[in-house]
Amino acid sequence: MVNIDALLSEWAYRCEKGYPDMDSPSDLRVLKTILKEQGISLPEFQEQVITEQEEKKKKVTASDIAKLVQDMEKDGVLKDKHLTFLNQYLTSRPFKDTVDNFLKTKNIDGDTLSKDETPAQDQLFKILQDEGQVEEFTNYMKDPINLSDLPKTGNLFDEVKKASGLKDSTIQRILHLKGTEGGRGVGKAELFLSMFFGDVKMRIVGKGDLTWNNKYLEVKGSAARLGKRAVAWLGYKNSILGKLADEYDKSDKALPSLIANLADEVDPPTDLPKLRDGIKEFAKEAYSSSDLIDKLVDGLSDEDLKNENKIRKVLTTLYYDSYAKSENVEEFIFVNTAMRTLKDKTKTFGRYNSRYRLFGADEIENLINTNQMTLSGTIATDDLYPSLNTI
């Protein structure tokens, strides 16, 4: 004898929605499978009902679509926006597989973003479709430009526009597309660089953003930080610098000014070797992966210790260098992705949007010393990893 309650419970468990829907062919197929597993045969008329339900769900034909459009037009509900969408959708379909296959070679597929988001390749294709630029992109992807051919600094928007001929809005929308992958963010410009440059692809082996000519390329947009968010120096009060600050009644949170002010104390004069030890102690706690700590701190003269700008450059270099070495970054690209708010509260692209700087990890010290790279914030006791001033 069939246990109806157990059968229904099993059927509901296997259905997508958690309960059976008699109008769903897939739910009816699940029922057929369960009955077959239990050696139960459906009466012929019930088999016919299921077959008829499945037949109803057969593929929609072109004639069905044409009739639907005609009926909508006849009923006066067909709007220009509907026709525009249909035209964009249908004219782009022949290119979908070609674009998807190209993006797959760049490691842009259903695994690029988290499972809760629309797949990356579909988001990118929809932008091209909305802008009516699918065919133009398929022509471009046959011979894309290489990042290796670009100068060290410039404007990504200008370079891609010149090479592809795509519309401004298409390029900007893709440049600012972002998402998440697992626990990390897929930032602005990452998908863009992979999509438009022949020698760049999303990185899938090891951690990191992109692979550029088999090297790890780290991408940083405006207001980005190196690795961590705002983190305070928890051991400050019991550190050498903390005790010196307490001794000389210094309240500076910004470390460059704190160190310079301590070095400038004359009554009684600060023990400068001890101050250097304090800087090293701090650096080895905050930027432990850098192997430049002793070299840079010992390279500061007594007068340099009183120079806030020189202290700032040393700490900034250690901040960058520690991140590069801990993450094994070989190359960086900084991209200005800043937005600005207009008077009517709408947002648009900032004045220097799309400007970039491309550099190797071994160039960090020189770029900082020559004032070509700075921070938008200050390294401080309450913020060890301030935002970058990308470009």
N, C-alpha and C positions, 0 to 999 in steps of 0.2 A: 504494500500500500504506500502511495506517495505521501510524504510529509509536506503538505502544502506550505505551512508556515516556514519551514526550513528552506524550501525551494525559493519562496519569495524573498527571504532574507538574503540568500546567496545571490539572487538576481539583483537585488537592490545594491548589494555590496560591490558587484562588478560593474554597475552602470556608472558612467562618468559623473552624472549629477547626483548620485547617491540614492536615486529612486528610478524605477522603470517608467519609460514614456512610450506608450503604445504607438505613438506617431513617429517614433525614432527607429529607423531601420537598424542602426547599430545596436540599440537596446534589444530589439527583437532577435538579432543574430546572437546576442549574448544568451538569450533565453533558449534558443535552439541548441547552442553549445552545451548549456547546463543539462538540458533534457537528454541530449545525446550521451553525455558523460554518465548519466544515471540510467541509460538504457530505455528511455521512454520515447515512444514514437508519437508524433503529433498526428491527429486525424487529418485526412487529406484536405478538408476545407480550411483548417487552420494553417496548414502549409501554404495554401493558396493565398490566404489573407496576408501572410508575411511576404510572400513573393510579390503581391500587388503593391504592398507598402514600399518595398525596395524599388519596384519599377517606377513609382511616383517620384523617387528621388534621383532619377536619371539626369544626366548632364543637360543643362539648358542649351538650346540651340541658338544659332545666329538669328533664325527666324523669330524665336521667342523674344529676343532682345529688340529686334526691329519692330515687332508688334507692340512691345511695351512702350517704346519711344513714341510710336504713332498714337497709341491710346492716351499717353500722358499729354501729348501735344493737343489731341482732340479735346481732352478734358480741361485744357488750359492750365495745367500744373507744371508744364515743362518750362524751366527758366534758362536764361543764358548761362548761368553758373553750372547747371546740370550738363548742358551741351559742352561747355568748356572742359569740365571734368572728364566726361566720356571721351571726348576727342583726345585729351592728353593721355588718358589711361590706355585707350585702344591703340593709338599710334606708337606708344612706348613699348607695348607688349613684345613685339618681335625682337627687341634689343635686350630684354630682361636676362635671358640666359647668358648672353655674351658678356654683359656687364657683371653679372654675378660670378662668372668664371674668372674674369679679370680680377675682381676684388678678392676672390679666394686665393689667388696667387700672392696677394698682399696680406694674407692671413686675416682678412676681414670677412667674417661669416657669422653663423648663428652662435658661435662661442665667444665672439669678441666682447659682447656686452652681457650683463647679467640676464638670467632667464626671465626676469620680470619686465624687461624692456623689449621694445620692438627690435628684431634683429638688425644689426648695424648695416648690413648690405641693403635691407629693405628701407631703412631710414634714408640712406644715401640715394637710393634709386628714386624714392618719392620726391626728394628735393629736385633731382634732375627732371622728373616727370612734371612736377608742379611748375617748374620754370620753362618747360618745353625745350629742354636742352639734352635729352637723352641721346639723340643721334649725333649731336656735336661732341658729346663726351666720348662716344664710341669711336669717333674719328681720332680724337686726341689720344686715347689710350693705346693706339697703334704705335705711337712714337712719342711717349711722354718725355719731358725734360728730366734731367738728373740733378739731385741736390749737389752733387760733386761739381757741377758746372757753374754753380752760383758763386758770387763773391762772398766774402766772410760776413758782410753786412749789406742790408738792402731792404726790400719790401716784398714779402711773399705774394701779396695780392697782385702787385705789378708784374712779377715774374710769371705767375700762372695765367693772368689775363693775356699777357703778350703771347704766351705759348699756346694757349687753348682757344682763345677767342670767346670764352664763355661770358655770360652776363655778370655784371658786378654783384647782383643779388645772389646768384648761384654760388659764386666763389665765397662770398662772405658767410652765407648760411652754412656751407660745409666747413669753413674755417672755424666757426663757433660751435659746431656740433660736439657734444660731449656726452658722457654716460658713466656707467660703472661696470667694473669687471671683478667679480668676487668682492673682496674687501677694499679694493683700490679704485680710485677714480680714473677714468679715461678722459684726460683733459682736452681742452680746446687745442686744436692744431694737430693732435696725434692722428686722427683719422684722415684729416686733410693732407698731411705730409705723406702718409702711406698711399693715399688714393692718387695724388697728382705727381709724385716723383718716382721715376722708374727704378731708382736704386735704394728705395726705402720701403720697409714693410713693418707691420705690427710684430712685436717681439713675442714669441710664444715659448722660447726656451730660456729658462731662468727668469729672474725678475727684471723689470724695466719697461720702458716705453716702446722704443722702436729699434729696429736693426737697420743700420746704414752701411752698406758694403761690408757686411759681416762684423760690424762694430756696434757696440751698445750706444745708442743715441738717446740722451735724456732731453725731454721737452718740458720747458717751463713757460707758462703764460704769465700775464700780469698778476701781481699780488700773490704769486706762488711762494712757497717756502721750500727749503731743502729738507725734505723728509718729514719733520715733525711740525706740530702746531705750536702755538705759544706755550712755552714750557718755562717755569721758573727754576732758578738755581736753589734747590732745596737745602744744600749744605752751606749756603752763603754765610750765615751768622757765625758758624764755627770755623770758617776758612781763614786763611792768612789775610786775604783782602777784607773780609768781613770784620776781623779783629782790628786791622789797621784803620778801617773806616770808623769803627767805634772809638778807637783811641783818639783819632783826630776830629771826631764829631763831623763826619762827612755823611751826607744823606743822599748823594747821587745814586740813582738806580742805573743810569747809563754808564756802562763800564769804561768807555774811552775817557769820559770826563772825570770819573771817579779816580782812575789810575793817574791821569795827568795832574789832578789836584793833590793827590797824595804825594806824588813825586815833587811837587813844588813847595811842600811844607818845609819851613826853615826853623820853626820854633816849637819843639826841637826838630831838627832835620829828619826826614824819613829815612829809614834804613833801606837804601835802594836795592842792594842784593836781596833783601827779604821781600821787597816789592816784586822783583823779578820772579822770585820763587812763588809768590802769590799768583802772578799771571800764569805761570806754568801749571800750578795746581789747578787753577780754573780751567785752562785749556785742555788739560789731560782728563778732566771730568766731563766737560761739555763736548769736546771735539777730539775724542780719544783716538780716532782712526788716522788722524794726520800724523805724518812723520816729520813735519816741519816745525814742531813746537819749539824745541831747543834752539834750532837754527835762527828762527825769526825773533824769538824773545831775547836771546843772547846778543843778537845783532842790533838791538836798540841801545843807543848810547844813553848816558845820564840825561842829556838834553832831550833826546828823543822821547824819554819817558814823560817829559813835561808837555809833549806835543800831542794834543788830543787827536789830531788828524792822522798822525803816524801810528798811534795806538789803534785807532779805528781800522786802518788798513791791515795791520797785522792780525787783528781778531777776525776781520772779514775774510782774509785769506785762509785762516785756519778753519773757519766755518765752511767755506766752499771745499777746501781740500779734504777735510774729514769726510764730507758727504761723498765726494767723488771716489775716495779710496774705499769707504765702507760699502758702497754700492757697485764698485768696479765700473764706474762710468768712464767711457773713453772719450765721448764727444757730447757736447751740449748744444742745444739750439734754444735761445730765448726768443719768444715771440710776443709782441705787444698785442694783447687781446682785450685791452681796456674798453669799457663802454662809458658813455657820458649821458647824463639825463638832461633833456631839454626843458624849456620853461613849461611846456604842457605836460610834463612828467613822463613823456615817452622817452625810450632809450634809443640811442644810436651809437655808431662806432666812434671811438675816440679819435682825437686828432692824429695820433701816431699809430693808429691801428695797422697791424700786419707787418710793422717793421721787425726785423729779426737780427740776431747776432749768432753766428755759428763759430764755435771754438772748441779746442781740445782741452782736456783736463790739465794738460801740461802748460797751458797758457794762462791759467787762473792768476798766478802771482803777478805776472807782468801786466795783465789787464787791470788789475786792482791798483797796482802801484802807479799806473799811468792814468788813473781816474776814468778808465773806460767802462768799469763796472763798479757799481755801488749797491747799497741796500736802501730800500725805501724807509726802513725803520732803523733802530739802533740796537745793537747787542746790549742787553741790560740784565740785571739780576732777576727781573720778572719776565724776560723774553729772550731766551738763548738762541732762538731760531727765527729772527725777524723776516718779514717779507722782502723779496728781491726787487730791485729796480731793474726790470728785465731790459728794456730799451725804449 
